[in-house]
Amino acid sequence: MFVPLSIPSPSAAWQYFDVTAWLNSTFGASLPGSLRIHAYAICILVGIVAAVLITNHRLNRRGAEKGIVIDVAIWAVVFGIAGGRFFHVVTHPGDYFAGQEWWRAFAVWEGGLAIYGALLLGAVGVWLGCRFTGLRFTVFADALAPGLLVAQAFGRLGNWFNHELFGMPTDLPWGLEIESTNAAYPTGLPEGTLFHPTFLYEIVWMLAGVALLLLIEKKTSMQWGKSLAFYLVWYGIGRAWFESIRTDPSLLFFGIRTNVWMSFFAIVLGVVIFVIASRRHTGTVPGPYVPGRAPSDRASAVDSDDTYTENDEPELVTVGASDDNTDRSPRP
C-alpha cells in the first residue's frame, strides 16, 4: 500500500517523446517508423552540457582560453559513453546475452551506463584532449570535478524516468513506488511495496559533494589533482553504500558487487592522488598549459625574429672567396 509521502515513479508515457507521432498528428503527415527522444538521454545530455559549462568557467578563471573545454570534452564524452556502456553490459550479462537481440547491447537510450567504465575511458579521452590542446591534465581534471558530480546527478534523474536501479524494500515514508509489472520487481513481494529511492540518495549526495568541494576550495588550495582526488573519495564512499542496497543483478566477486569493489578502488586511488600531490607540489600550478603550449607561447613562436618574411633580404655569399689579403683587382 503506497503511503501519502511516498515517491511515485513517472508515468511510462514520460519515458520518451515520439517525434514521428507528433509530426504526424500536428501536420497531418504520414511518416513511417517511430523516432523517439528518451527522457534518459535528455537527462544525460543536460548533465553533459552542465558539466561543460561549469568546467569552462573554472578553466577560464585559471587562465585557459574560452571555449577550449570543447576540444577536450569531445574526446571525453565519446570515450566516456563507450566505456560506460561497455562496463555496464559486461557486468550485467544476463540482460544482454540470454537470448536478447544483439543490438540491445548498444541501446544506450534504454538506460545502462556504468559510471566507473565511463570514468576509466573518459579519463583516456581527457588525456588525449589535453595532449592536443596543451592543457595540463590535472588542471582540467580539477576544473571538471564539481561539474562531473552535477552531470551524474542529472544522470540519476534519468534512472527515475526509466523505473530502474531502485533499492531494497523499505517502510520509510519516502519510499519509491514501483509497479509490480516492472521486469526488475523482486519476485515474492506484494504489490504496493516501497523501495529505497537510490536515484534520489545519489542526487543529494552528488550535490552535497559539489557544495563541500567548493567550500574547501575557498579555504585551501585544491590543485595538482586534489579536487579530482576529492571527487574519487566522495563518490566512492557514497556509491559503495548505494550499490550495496540495490536489487538489480550484478557480477559478484567474493560475495561483493563489482561496483562496490570499484568504489573501494576509487577511494584508495583518490587518497593516493591527494598524498602524492601534497608531497610533490607544495606551490601553486604555474599555469593551465604545459610549458611551451600556452597561447602566448604560440604567438611568440609566430612572431619570432627567425621567421622569414617576404621583406627579408637573402644573404649574399661569394663562392670561392678567400680570407687572405691577396689583391683580387683585375690586372691592366
TAZIZI-V861876 format. One line per field, one symbol per residue. phi: phi as a letter, one per 40 degrees, with the letter a starting at -180 (. if undefined). burial: 1 if it has 24 or more other ideal C-beta (glycine too) atoms within 12 Angstrom, else 0. Layout:
BEGIN
phi->???
burial->???
END
This chain:
BEGIN
phi->.cbdccccccddcccabcccccccccbgcbccgacbbccccccccccccccccccccccccchcccgcdccccdcccccccccccccccccbcccbbbgccccccbcccchhbccccccccccccccccccccgccccccccccdcccccccccccccccccfbfcccdabccccccbcccccccdcgcccgccbcccccdccccccccccccccccccacbbfgccccddccccccccdccccbcbccacbbfgbcdccccccccccccccccccccccbcbcccicbcdgbcdcccccccccccccbcccccccbccgcbcccccbcccc
burial->00000110110000110000000000000000000001111111101101111111011001011001101110111011111111111011001100000000000111111111111111101100110011111111111111111111111111111111111101000011110001011000000011111111111011101101100100000111111111111111111101111111011000001111111111101110110010000000101110001100000000000000000000000000000000000000
END
